[in-house]
Amino acid sequence: MTGEFKMSTQEVIDRIKALESTKEINGIIDERGKYIYITPKELESVKNYIVSKGRVARSDLIAECNRLIKLKPEMILA
């Protein structure tokens, strides 16, 4: 068991896959095996970029995603 939630790595992977399959979360796994959550707002921004540009080179898309997707979570104050 690891982490704050006392879940095994496999349990976490299974839970992430289940949440993605129900469209409750979206994200990617980076080259280190870390899950990067992509907010609906970020996903919409990427979609709008692609739609506005039409054809997009992979390098341009990567650069734009690096600009649009925040790697550090923001605190939400209620």
Secondary structure, 3 states (H helix, E strand, C coil): CECCCCECHHHHHHHHHHHHHCCCCCEEECCCCCEEECCHHHHHHHHHHHHHHCCCCHHHHHHHHHHHCCCCCCCCCC
